[in-house]
């Protein structure tokens, strides 16, 4: 966790993160133990929506989820983004959900057809871990 998200919708954002993480675990094609990070990451491809701001009128860009953990996500994107920038993610890009989760870009790695972007959620994830474990029966 790097920063607390704006108070408006914070509880809903945490619930959305938990819902997203439960789905990635259930549908994961592989799990990768943490090397640089403490959290296990789950590999799964599905559509995400990236916006550069939190508002509904922001342009939306398609991305493909690469992996997910309670601390952040990696996704494939067709353009370079600046490390350190805050972006907003619709974690269920195929759904018409208004929630956008703020995330800070931590790395951008060139790939054959674009970039692998790694982000850290800008939401206090301590409570997300607790909620996730209760959902998973841990």
RASUL-V639242 format. One line per field, one symbol per residue. psi: psi as a letter, one per 30 degrees, with the letter a starting at -180 (. if undefined). burial: I if it has 16 or more other C-alpha atoms within 10 Angstrom, else O. Layout:
psi=???
burial=???
This chain:
psi=kelklkejgeeeeeeeeeeeeeeeeegkflkjkkdflfkkkkkkklklkklflflfgkkkkklkkelklffalklklglklkkfkklkkjfifflhkfkkkkkkkfljkklehbkjkklkkhkjfeeeeeeeeeefg.
burial=OOOOIOOOOOOOIIIIIIIIIIOIIOOIOOIOOOOOOOOIIIIIIOIIIIIOIIOOOOOIOOIIIIIIIIIIIIIIIIOOIOOOOIIIIIIIIOOOOOIIIIIIIIIIOOOOOOIIIIIIIIIIIOOIIOIIOOOOOO
